Amino acid sequence: MAVDEKPKKVYDLGVFAVTSLASLWAYIWLFICLSVNSPGEVTLGEGWWTLIFFFLLIIFAYSADRVYACIEDKKKSFDEKAEKER
């Protein structure tokens, strides 16, 4: 009630999916690092892999956003073209 009474919607499911999967992977990776590979400590290799995963998340989320924007632009131009033909 503090905001609006309208329900909120996620329109760009691509970026939402990427960040959701990345958050799941982050917890799995944390478990692997701290319980399976080297219990109680983080090795240099695990630290580097974590940094690489972070940049991959940024790249995939940005790519998903660009794909969504491209699809929306094509829909908009198609709708405008159809409107002119009427």
C-alpha positions in Angstrom: 0.0 0.0 0.0 3.0 2.3 0.4 3.6 2.4 -3.4 0.8 1.7 -5.8 -2.0 -0.8 -5.7 -1.0 -2.1 -9.1 1.0 -5.3 -9.1 4.6 -4.9 -10.3 5.7 -6.8 -13.3 9.1 -7.8 -14.7 9.0 -7.0 -18.4 12.6 -8.0 -19.3 12.7 -11.7 -18.3 16.0 -12.3 -20.0 18.1 -10.2 -17.5 15.9 -11.5 -14.7 16.7 -15.1 -15.7 20.4 -14.4 -16.1 20.7 -12.8 -12.6 18.5 -15.5 -11.1 20.7 -18.3 -12.5 23.8 -16.4 -11.5 22.6 -16.1 -7.9 21.9 -19.8 -7.7 25.4 -20.5 -9.2 27.0 -18.1 -6.7 25.6 -20.2 -3.7 26.7 -23.4 -5.3 30.1 -22.0 -6.1 30.4 -20.8 -2.5 29.6 -24.2 -1.2 32.1 -25.8 -3.5 34.8 -23.4 -2.5 34.3 -23.5 1.2 33.2 -27.1 1.8 34.4 -29.3 -1.1 37.6 -28.1 -2.6 39.5 -26.5 0.2 37.4 -26.5 3.4 37.6 -23.3 5.4 39.8 -21.3 3.0 39.6 -19.8 -0.4 42.5 -20.5 -2.7 44.0 -18.1 -5.2 42.5 -20.1 -8.1 39.0 -20.0 -6.5 39.3 -16.3 -6.1 40.2 -15.8 -9.7 37.4 -18.0 -10.9 35.0 -16.0 -8.7 36.2 -12.8 -10.4 35.8 -14.4 -13.8 32.3 -15.5 -13.0 31.4 -11.9 -11.9 32.5 -10.5 -15.3 30.7 -13.3 -17.1 27.5 -12.2 -15.2 28.0 -8.6 -16.3 28.5 -9.7 -20.0 25.5 -12.1 -20.0 23.2 -9.6 -18.3 24.2 -6.8 -20.7 23.8 -9.2 -23.7 20.3 -10.2 -22.6 19.4 -6.5 -22.2 20.6 -5.7 -25.7 18.7 -8.6 -27.2 15.5 -7.5 -25.4 16.0 -3.9 -26.7 16.6 -5.2 -30.2 13.4 -7.3 -30.1 11.4 -4.3 -28.7 12.8 -2.0 -31.5 11.8 -4.5 -34.2 8.3 -4.8 -32.7 8.0 -1.0 -32.5 9.1 -0.6 -36.2 6.8 -3.4 -37.3 3.9 -1.8 -35.5 4.7 1.6 -37.0 4.9 0.1 -40.4 1.6 -1.7 -40.0 0.0 1.5 -38.8 1.2 3.4 -41.8 -0.2 0.8 -44.2 -3.7 1.2 -42.7 
